[in-house]
Amino acid sequence: MKKNGNPVICICDADRSYLQRLDAYLRSHLKLPVQIHCFTDAEGLMSFIGREQTLVLIISSRMLGQACTIGDLAGFGSLLVLEEEPVQLGQVAEDETEGDALLIRMGTQAIPEERTRRISKYRESSGVVHNVLELCMELPEETIRGLRIAEDSGTRRIALYSPVHGLGQTSLSLALAQLLGESGRRVLLLNLEPCAGWSEPTRITGLPGPVWQEETAQKDEPGELLPEEQETLTELLYYAECSEARFALRLQQIRRTFGAAEYIPPVRLPGQLREISAAQWQSLLRLIEREGGYDDLILDLSEAVSGLEELLSGADRILMLTGSDPVSERRTRAYERSLSLSGAESILLKTEKVTLPPGACAQERMLRQVAEELLGHA
């Protein structure tokens, strides 16, 4: 049978309330071009086999037992079992070893271990998203290529850079990302500094800064990652070079959210940033723009990144914090002079100088003015 439309994720659970909550969460957080179909009974689920290309079946352990008495689940592709409690599936599901690979037998068909995951039904919904992405990663490349989020999303690059340090550039980038996100735009922040000073920004309370706090991480569930275990910008670059077809899935795995915005955890060691070439940065940004479906890509830049001038040239807008003291003014003039001498006047034409006034309230007003101006030119 010919399959039409986007691939499908099926969810099957007898608890209608739980089913509705999980469905809503997946639609909100799983940024893939997929359809989601929900079933509250095994008969309806099994009648769906063959209608559409199903990537993953998410099914409670109780419903799994019922479904297996009706027919084979192999037509659903990969399987994510939501364990409600230890259950005995008797003849309909048993573990056995064939060589070194564990197989879970459903009816007459064998589903390999790499296409099967089992997690607690009552863990956070983010764990379901993580496991769905892991299962999708095992799909053939021709299937994965159909999971691209957008062909040409028209992503706008906003770069923040200043030759004067200590003015609050990172605080500004974090706050700006969140304000743009709160307007309904999909925003991704990349910090390209050797020592970012943060790994998990939380909800902004005072604008612009400090606009983040380091949360005390606790590992409650197997598979939940502590900040020091999470993959960072370094790993995203590696995956971009390994397989462009799987990049959209990798991007979803690594990205994190704070407030209404998203970010990639920055590199942990300064040396990692210096080893990345200008060509690698340009390739990564093009992939993010092609595969990510973002409205805005915010770059928090520093002199430590290779190809700084090229990154600034590729930006649609540039924000440069300036200071009012004599040293800051001299550094700003020297930077502008160097761009003119190198023939990069186009960078100056795209640069907007921002001077944060003293006082938290005045800074917040200034920041919101900047965000509103950017929204007006979106």
Secondary structure as UniProt FT lines:
FT   STRAND          8..12
FT   HELIX           16..29
FT   STRAND          35..39
FT   HELIX           42..47
FT   TURN            48..51
FT   STRAND          54..60
FT   HELIX           61..68
FT   TURN            69..70
FT   HELIX           74..76
FT   STRAND          78..83
FT   HELIX           90..92
FT   STRAND          93..98
FT   TURN            99..100
FT   STRAND          101..106
FT   TURN            107..108
FT   STRAND          109..112
FT   HELIX           113..115
FT   STRAND          116..120
FT   TURN            121..122
FT   HELIX           125..137
FT   HELIX           141..144
FT   HELIX           145..147
FT   STRAND          156..160
FT   HELIX           169..182
FT   TURN            183..184
FT   STRAND          187..192
FT   TURN            222..223
FT   HELIX           227..229
FT   HELIX           233..242
FT   TURN            245..246
FT   HELIX           247..254
FT   STRAND          256..258
FT   TURN            259..260
FT   STRAND          261..263
FT   HELIX           270..274
FT   HELIX           278..291
FT   STRAND          296..301
FT   TURN            303..304
FT   TURN            306..307
FT   HELIX           308..313
FT   STRAND          317..321
FT   HELIX           326..341
FT   TURN            342..343
FT   HELIX           345..350
FT   STRAND          351..354
FT   HELIX           360..376
//
